[in-house]
């Protein structure tokens, strides 16, 4: 580093600096030097979390106009993280914690602020309708708790689904995120309402407490105070007074600009939403598996340059740049100790290898079958497109590399090198094991291929280098997987029963299996999450039509976000995209539930009949809250753009896109649909349908 003048800064790794000598630009790579790069980058990336916290606090102060509420509520949101961490590590005994878990901070800041705004706005709006403090608390608590529960529940479900994946980093991230959101919900329903009451008693002057001292809606307040507002169906005059009362503060902007725009151009906005959604569907069709290795560092990082230039662009190289494949016999299965994996300590793993008792290496027919497998691999040809420019499955042998057909080497050693008087096919078990042990001693490089346990060979393997380049994209790896499956199938057609327990493995095949597992997680996650979201929306809105419209809006959010990153940004389905594909559903549902719930309340409790009035009430009671919550998540996610680890940067892009699309499809598309042909009166209400039945 000193020789090339390469220096690290707080926000820039030393490996991102160019190594130049005159006009010569050099790249170098060493896995030992880079193995702790994640740990070195995390502190600088974690500073972005402080930026997000600062933004959320400032925005909350601007929105609430209260330093007391800002400090307390921001503190509650952040305090939910250590409480969740206590439950995660002490109660659930999950000790695994990786860099991916840091992302929860950015997620919980947006979700926590959103729930806090719902409670604060509900209590402020209760001033307009009620005098009694207890009635105001019950009114605001019941309204805010219902909507926050619905949004928190769907988001928790999305993360819990992620927790079912066998991939421990992804599984534990889902569990930890679900715990944080759950704890935050408890805080929002308990501590935040108490804090809001104290704020009003201690810091709000009587004349600032709003319309209770004014003459805006005195008759409405009187009637509300003398009746139970829960389930109370108001008259048209009362409903009109409610709308008049709600036009104050932040709602004036919505009343004078947003509401007229939606009512005037609702058809245009619905059409625009449909067009964007269809384009999103088209973009999703462009999704592809990784065509190049997953990159964790910026493009100018040494490791990224090494992978992009030296591995992917060089036409050929030494055998060390190609993937190994091991074919093994004698192993029936591996019983994984999955609970131990949550400890994060590899020394506590207690995986059990279950050997195949029918495998018998002393059987001469088994030995011949193993040698035949070597010949199948060595003689397998393929076209250049399938095998990366080669015409064979295996890398050509050179002076420095020869394939490891262990059994053939043993036969040559027995028959040629040692020329024992007893031929192999006549050796008894005792003599066979005695000579095999001698062979391993004289050829120590063979030891790892001969699994002698308790004096008996429990497993046996051969090893070759394929023409598959290491870190090759999934589409190329799949070609080799198909070839190996075909060879195994052909082998089993003639192999004796004592040599049927055969399988193969390669580090690159494992990486590819990880990609497939992530894709499977996405498909299963969406298949589970969307029906649950529909049920929650149905219960939250209490209306079949509104729930269906909301699900359509959420589906458009998901396909628009994913379609944009795949088609416009050229992303491929990697780890970050797989995680967020499920998470998007949970994050997308929040604003639709907020607005849909209040649309139903407008008809159920406030006496509004027409779709226009119900839309009007929904946006005045919840519109500013939704917008404020969206801004906090946008700001929190935007700070991820400055992270060095590309996974964080991708998450930032996906968070910002998700919130932007959610705001559009909830405030613009969904509300335009509701104002245009949303259900009127009690039409398609769940309770009405059930009553008829």
N, C-alpha and C positions, 0 to 999 in steps of 0.2 A: 504493500500500500504506500509506504514512504517513497519507494522508488518511482512509482507512477504519480505521486502527489494526490492519492485518493484519500479523501477525508469524509467522515460521517458527520451529519448534523442531526438535530433533534427529529426533524421530519423527513430525513433522507438517509437511507442506508448507504454504507460505504460501497456496497456492491452495485449501486446504481450509477456510480461515476465511471466514465470511460477510462480505459487503460490505453494511453497513446504514447508512442515514442517517435517523435518527428511526424512523418506522414503515415506511419504504420499504426493501425488501430487493432488492438488485440482483445481477445476474449479468453477467459480461463474459467475453469469449473473444478470444484473439489467438494464432494458431498460432505466430507468431515467438517470443512470450514463453514458449510451452509446449514448444518443440521440444527443449529440453534437460532436460525434466522427469524423464525416466527417469534421466539421469545424476545429477540432484540427489537423487532418492529412493533410488538404489542404496546409498549409504554407510549410511544409516539401516537399510535392509533387510538389509544385509550384517552388521550388528551381531547380527541374529538368528542368523546362522551361528555366532558366538562363543557365543551362548547354547546352541545345539545341541551345540557341542563341550564346553562345560562340563557339560551334562547327561550326555552320553555318558561323559565321564571320571568323573563322580561315580558314575554307575550301575555302571560297570565296577569302580570301587574297592569299592563295596558288594558286588558279586557275587563278585569275586576275593579280596577282603579283603587286597589287596596293593597298596601304593603303587608298588612297583617295576614290577609288571605293568601297572598302570594307566597310568603315565607312558610306559613303553616302547611298549605296544600302541596307545595313543591316538596316540602320535607316529608309529608306522608307518602307521596309517590315514591320518593327515593328510599324511604324506610321500609317500604314493602319488599325491597330487594334483599336486605339482610335477613328479614323475617322469613322470607321464602327460602333463602339459603340455609337457614337453621333447620327448617322443615325438610329440605332436600337432603342435607347431610346427616342430621341428627335423628329426625323422625323416620325418614325413608331409607336412611343408611346408604345413600348414593354418594360416593366420594369422587367419582369421575367428574372432572371439570376441565374444559378445554377452551381455547380461544373463541370458539364459536358461541360459547355461552355469554360472552361480553355483549353480543347483539341484543340481548334481552333488555339492556339499559335503554337503547334507542326505541324499542318497541313499547316498553312500559311507560316511558315518558309521554308518548302520544296517547296511548290508551288511558293512562291515569288522568291526564289533563282533560281528556274528553269526558270522562265520568264526573270529574270535579265540576266542570262547566255545567253539566246537566243539573247537578244538585244546586249549585249557586243560582242559576237562572230560574229554576223551578221555585226556589224560595223567594227570589226577588219578585217573580210574577204573582206569587200568592199575596203580596201586598195589595195588589190591584183588586183582589176578590174577597179577601177576608181580613177581619180585625183581630180576632182572637189568636194569640201566639200558638196555642196548642193546635187549633184547627189549621193554621198555616203550616205547622210542622208536619202534621199528618198528611195534608194535601200534597206538599212538596215531596215528602219522603215517599209516599206511595207512588206518586207519578214518576219520580226519578229512579227509585229502586227498581221498578218494573222494567223500565227501558234499559237501565244499566245492566241488570241481570241478563236480559235477553242478549245484549251485545257481548257481554263477558262470557256467557255460556257458549255461544257459537264460536268465539275465538278460542276458548279453552278446548272445545271439542276438536278444532282444527289442529291444535298443538298436541293434544292427547293422541290423535290419530298418527301424528308424526312419531310419537313415543313408542308405537308398536313396531316400528321397523327394527330389524335385527342389527342394524348399524348403530353401535353404541354411542358415538358422538352425536348423531342425529337424534337418537332415541332420548338421550339424557337432556339434550337441548329442548326437545318438545316437552318433557316432563317439567324441567325448570321454568320454562316460559309459562306453562299452564299454572304452576304454583304461584308465580309472580302475579299473574292476572287474577287468580282467585283471591289472593291476599289483598291485592289492590281493591277488588270489589268489596271485600269486607270493610276495608277502611272507608271507602266511598259511602257505604251504607250506615256507618256508625260514627266515625270520628269527624268526617267532613260536615255532616249536618249540624253536629254540636258546635263545630268551629264557626260555621256560618251564623248560628244564633248568637254566639258570643261576640262575633264581629259586629253584628247589628246593634247589640245592646251596649257595647263599649265604644264603638267608633262612629256609628251613624247617628247624626243629630235628628231630632224629631222632625224638623221641617224637610229633611232629606229622605225621610222614610217613604216618601212617595205620595201616592194619590189618596192615602187614607185621611190626610188632612185637607184634601182638596174637594172640589165639587164635581169631579169627572163622572164617577159612577156611584153616588151614595146609595141609590135604591138597590143597585146590584149587590153592594156589600152588605146591606141590611138583610136582604133575602138570603144571601149565602150564609150569613152568620146564624140565621134562624132555621136553617135546614141542613140536612146532611148532604154534603157535596158528592159523597160516594154514591154513584148510581143515580144522582138527581138529574132528571131530564128537564132542562130549562126551557122556558118559553122563547119565542122568536125575539121578543124585546130584550130578554135577558142575554140571549146569545149575541144580539147586536151590541149591547153594552160591553160584553166581554171583548169583542173585537176592538171596540173603541178604546177600552182600557189597555189593551196590549200594545197599542201604537205609542210606544215611548222608548227612550234610550236607543239601543242598537236596532230596535225594530223599525225605527223611522226609515232607515235606508231600505229595508226590505219592503216596507209599505209603499214608499213613494217610487221606487225604481224596480225592484225585483218582481213584486206581485203583478204590476201592470205589464211588464215585459213577458212574463210567463203566460198570462191570460191572453195577451195579444198575439203571441207568436208560438203558442203551444204546439201547433201542428208542425211548424218548422223545426222546433227543438226535438220533437219525437222522431221526425224523419232523419234529422242529423244524428241522433243517437243510434238509430237503426243502421244507417250507413257506416258509422264508425264501428259498430258491433260486427257488421258483416265483413268489413275490412280486417277486423281483429280475427275473425274466424279464418279468413284467407291466410293471415299471417301465421296462425297456429298450424296450418297445413304445411308450412315451411320448416317446422321443427325437425331437427335432425339430431342423431347421436353425435358425440364428439368426433370431429374429423381431425382433431389435433389434441395433444395432451392438455389436461386441465392446467391452467396457469394460475399460480397463487401469488405471484409477484408482478410488479409493473413490467412493461415491455422493455425498458432500459436496464432491467436487473440482469446480472450475470447469468443466473439460472435460466431466465426466460430466453436470453440470447442463445445460450447453449442448446436449449431444446429446439428453438425455432430454426437456428442456422445449422448447427453441427449435426443434429440428429435428423431433422425433417428434410433438409435441403441437400445434404450430401447423398449422392446416389449409392455409394457403397462404403464399407469400412471394415474394420477388424471384427472378429467374431464377438468381441466384448460388447459390441453395439447391438447385438441381436439377442432375442429372447430364448431362454432355455425352456425345455419341456421335459418333464419327468413322468415316466410311465411306471406304475407300481402295482404290486400284487400283494394280497394277504390282508388288506385292511377292509373290513366290512363297513364301518362307519366311525364317526367321531362324536361322542356325546359331549356337547359344549356345556361348560359351567357358566351359563349366562349371568346368574346373579353375581358371581365373582368379578365379572367384567365391569360392573357398576362401581366397583371399589377403586378402579383406576390404577391398581397395583398388579402388574403382570405376574408377580411372584405368588399371588394368592390364587391364580387360575388353577383349576383342578379338572381340566379336560381329560376325558377318558377315551383312549383309542380302543375300539372293539375289533379284535382280529377275527379273521375268517378261519374257523377251525378246519374247514375242508381244504385249505391251501396246504399243499405238500411239496416242498421244494426238492425232496429226495426222489420223488416220482420222475423217472426219466422223461416221460411224456410231457410233464410240466416244464421241464428244462427245454425240451425241443420247442414247445409252444412259445416260450419266452424268446428264444432265438428267432423263431418265425416272426414275432412281433418286431424285432429289430429289422428284419428284412423288409417287412411291410412299410416301416417308416423310411428306411433308406432308399427304397425303390419307388416311393410315391412321387409322382410328377404332377405338375400343375402348370396352368398358363401364367404368363408374366403378369397379367392384370390381377390375378388372384393372389400370387405369391410375391408381390412387391418387386417385380423385375426379374425374379429368378424363375427357373423352370422346375425346381424341386422343392419339396417340403422342408428338407433339412439343408443347413448351411454346408457348403462344400468343405471337405476335409483339407487341411493345410498342414504345413510342417509343425505348426504350433497347436493345432486342434484336431482331435479325432473323437468321434462319437464314443459314448460309454455304453457299449452293449455288454453289461457285466457278465451275463451267463456265457456268452460266446468267449469272452476273455478267460473265464474259468475253465471252459472246455479245452481251449487251446493250451492253457497252463497244464491241465491234467494230461492231455493226450500227446502234446508236442513237446512243451518245455520240460516237463517232468517225465513224461512217457512211462507212467506207472504201469505195472504189469496187469493190474486189475482194471478192465475197462469201466467207464462210468456207468454204463447200463447194467453192469453186474455188481456194482458196489452196494454193500448193505448200508443201513442208516448210520451205524456207528462209524464205519470207514468214511462215509461221505462227509459227515460233520467234522471228522478229524482233518480231512484234507481241505475242506472249505475253510476251517479256521487257519490252517497253514497258509492258504492262498491269501487270506485277508492280511495276515501278518506280513507277508512278503510284498503285498500290494496295498499299502495303507490308504491309498486314494479310493479304493473300492469299499472301505469299511462302512461308509455312510449309506451304501446301496444294499448292504447285507444286514438285515435286522435280526441279529442273534440275541434272543432274550430267553434266559433260563436254559441255555444250551440248545435252543431250537430256533430255527429261522422263522420268525413270525411275519416278516415282510421282505420284499425284494424289489429292486428298482433298476431301471436303465435311464440314461440321460443323454439328451442330444441338444444341439443348438438349432433352432429353426431359422428360416429366412425371414422371420417376422422381426422388424426392428423394434427395440424396446421403446416404450411410450408411444407406440403406434395408435392411431385413432380406433375407436370401437368398430367401425365398419370393416377395417382390415383385420382386426383381431377375430371378428366373427367368421371370416373366411377360414382361418386356421382352426377355429373351434369346430366348424362343420367338417373339415377334413379329418380332424382327430376323432370326432364322433363316428365318422364313416369307417375309419380304420378299426376302431374298437368294436364296432358292430361286425365287421368282417372277421376280426380275430375270434370273437365269441362263437362264430358259426362253426369253428373247427376245434377250438381249444377244449381240453378235457375238463371234467368237473373240478379237478384239483387246481385248475388255473383260470377259473372263471371270474374270480374276484379281482378284476383289473380296472384301473382308472388312471387318470392323468392329471397333471397340474402344471401351472406356470405362473410366475408372479404377474405377468401381463394378463393372463386369463383371470386372475383374481381381481385385478383392477377393472377388467371388463365386466366381471360378475357384479362388482360394486355399482357400475353404471346401470346395469339391468335391474339391480335391486332398487336403486333410486327411482327408476322409471316405474317399477311395479308399485312402489310406495306412493308415487303421484297418482297413478290410476286408482288404486284402492282408496287413497285418501279422498280424492274427489268423489268417488262412488259412495263413500260413507258420509262425507261432510255435506254434500248438497241436499240429500233427503232430510238430514237433521236440520239444516238451515231452513228448509221449507216448512218443517213442522214448527220450528221456533217462530218463524214469521207468521204462520197461520195462527198460533196461539197469541202472539204479540199484537197482531193487527185484528184478529178475530174476524177476518174476512177472506173468503176464498180468492176472490178476484184480486184484491190488493196484495195478498201473499204471492199469487202467481206473477203479478207485475213486478214485484220486488225481486223474486228469484230470477226473472228474465234480466232485470237490471244488473243483478250481481253476476250472472253468467256473462253478460256483456263486459263487465269490468274485468273479469278473469281473462277472457279471450282477447280483449283489447290490450291489456298489459303484456300478456305473453306473446301475442301476435306482433306487437311493436318491437319487443326486444329480439324476437327471432327473425322477423322480416326486415325491419329497419336498421337495427343495431347489429344484426348478423350473429347474435349469440347462438349457442348450441346448448342442448339439454345436459348441463353439468350438475354439480352438487348444489350450488347456490340456486339455480333455477328450479331444481327439484324440491328443495325446501320451501321456497317461496310460492310455488304453484299451489301447495295446500294452504299455506299461511295466508295467501291472498284472499281466499274465500272467507276466512275468519275476520280479516281486517275490512273486507268490502261490505260486510253485512251491517256494520255498526250504524252508518248514517241512514241506510234504508229502513232499518228497524226504528230508529229515532223518529223519523218523519212519518212512517207508516203507522206507528203506534199512536201518534198524536192525531193523525187523520181519523183513526177509529174513535179516539176519545172525543173528537169534535162532534161526532154523531151520537155517540153512546151517552156522554155525560153533559155535553154543552148545548144540545138542542139544535145543532145545525143539520139541515136536510140536504141542501144542494151540494154538489161536488165542488163548486167554486168556493163556497163558504168553508167547507171542510178543508180544502186545500189552503185557504187563506189562514185559517186557525192553525193548521199544522206548521206552516212556515213562520208565522209570527211567534209561536211558542218554542219552536225548535230550530228554526233556520239559523239564527245567530250562533246558537250553541254548536250546531254541526260545523259551521264555517270556522268557528274558533278552535274546535277540536281538530279539524283538518289542518289548520295552520300550524298547530303545535307538532303534529306528526310530520308535516312537510319540513318544518325547520329542523326537527330532530334528525330526520333521515338525510337531509341535505348535508349535514356535517360529515356524514360517512364518505362523501365525495373526496375528502382530503386524506382518506386512509391510504396507506401504502399497500396493505394486503388487499389484493384485488377482490377477494371474497367479500370484504366489507364494502368496497366500492360498488360492487354489483348489488348488494343488499340495499345500499342507499338509493341507487337508481330505481330498484324495484319498489321500495317503500314510497318514494316520491311519486312514481307513476301510479301506484295503487291508490294513493290518497287523492291524487289529481283526478283520476278516472272515477273514484268513488264520489267525490264532490260533484262531478258533472252528472253522473248517472243517478244520483240521489236528488240533488237540488234542482237539476235541470230536466233530465229525461223522465225520472219517476214522477216528479211533481207535475210535469207537463202532461204525462199520461193520466195522472189523477185528476187534473183540472179539465182534461178533454173528455175522457170517458171513464172516470173512476166511479165506483159504486156510490149511489145516492141513498140517503136515508139508512135503512137497515138491510138493504138488498145484499144478498150473498154473505150476510153476517153468519158466523159459525153458530152462535146461540139460536138464531132464527131457524137455521137449517136443522139443527138437532131437535128443536122444539117441534117442527113439522113432522119429523120422523118419529 
